[in-house]
Amino acid sequence: MFAGAQAMLQQIVEEKWLTANAVFGLFPANSVGDDIELYADESRAKVLMTWHGLRQQHERPSGQPNLCLADFIAPKVGAGGTAQPVDYLGAFAVTAGIGIETRLAEFAVAHDDYRAIMLKSLADRLAEAAAEWLHERVRIDDWGYARDSEHGKLTADDLIAEKYQGIRPAPGYPACPDHTVKKALFDLLDPHAQAGIDLTENFAMTPAASVSGFYFAHPQAKYFAVTKIGRDQLEDWARRTNYTTQEAEKWLAPLL
């Protein structure tokens, strides 16, 4: 299996089977409770999108808080009603699946399910690699908050072990189990026009070998899991997102 995958990867590169595209943006941002607002400019007057967060609600060990990703963004109003502090949030979408349908169609005609599955698997891994590459570029160059601490210092093993500042949670993953936020993210970045990535009505990305999410720079930002939530949080999230309770139950069913 490994030899076959290696040979196909070489073909993908040499024959240019796939194209990788990416789009990202960096936005002024502040938290409002469990929500995160992204703004059009430094005046922070116009809200471009609001990300309605979910908070851990299961019992935690003593001294460990129930986390929400909004905890890693400075609040809109500081302690004692002071002016909102400066903070930012990144958003991104990448794909390594442009062109894959042509090859999959060829494999289908040849009834070659094995190579079709292998190609899909490799495209998925290439999409993750592209997401990792883009995150490094953003940390060091475009956002630059880790320019001094990372540039030329982290090995491949360090990157795999995530020994860098910041996280890139993706909708649908444990810290951000809400897939619906992809709609606002796609409205914000327009990955269809910018990178050839589309979104289905059920919030699946096409090509399938695609990754989207957000960039946090907070030095204490970390991944965690939102598992089960209570009825109170379900109803609060429904109110914040303008979903009916029934719609909220549909989208958050795995957490109930």
Phi, psi and omega in degrees: 000316182295316180298319179296319179295320180296319179294318179293321178301320178297319177297317180304317182287309186291323183260004176054052179294323188237152173238137177255132177233156179208152172218143177210163175213153177240128190228142168303140185208153172212156177267149174228097189063235179267006178261159173234125176262134174251133189249160183287328183202184186291345176291338179057031181268325183256120179274121178278321177201156174237126179261115183270107188278165175239141184248143173306137182231356178281163182296134182245156176300154181306131178087355180253123185285161171276112192271152169223146182300334177297340179297339184263012175237137182299138181293151182298321177243123182285180180301135179074016178078020180290166182299152182296134180281163179282129172204167185217159175220141176259157175223146184209160170211131179226154174218150171235023187248009178293122181101352185292329184297325179299313180291320180296324177295321178296318179293325179295317178299323181274002183054038183258076181295326183299311181289329177295314179296319180295319180295316178300317180296316180294321178298320177300316180293324178293325177296318177295321178296320178295320178297320179292319178298315181296319179299317179297316179299317180296315181299320188268321188251298192286311173276312171080011183290342180246021184302313184283325185279337186248325193306115178073008187251333185267133177275173177300320178296323178297319180293318178298322179279003178056045179272056178218164181277133176106161180224164177226068181296143181247141176304134182100347179266169193307321181282343183219069187287357181275109178287336188294339181294344177300328180298312179294321179297317180291324175296325182288314188261340185052058180297339178299308181285324187276330187219001179076026180251132180244168182230130179278171180294342176260015173069028170267143180268144173231136355304155182297330179280067182221154179223138174221159181171205187228154177250126173246137181254351184306132182298339178259003180297135181209162177278149178204178182240128167266114185260265180263141177239160181271171180298327181296317180288323176304311183292325177294317179296320177300318179296315182292327182268354184065027170270154168288163178300323179294320177294318178299319178299322179296311185285333182251020184309318181297343183265354187266000000 
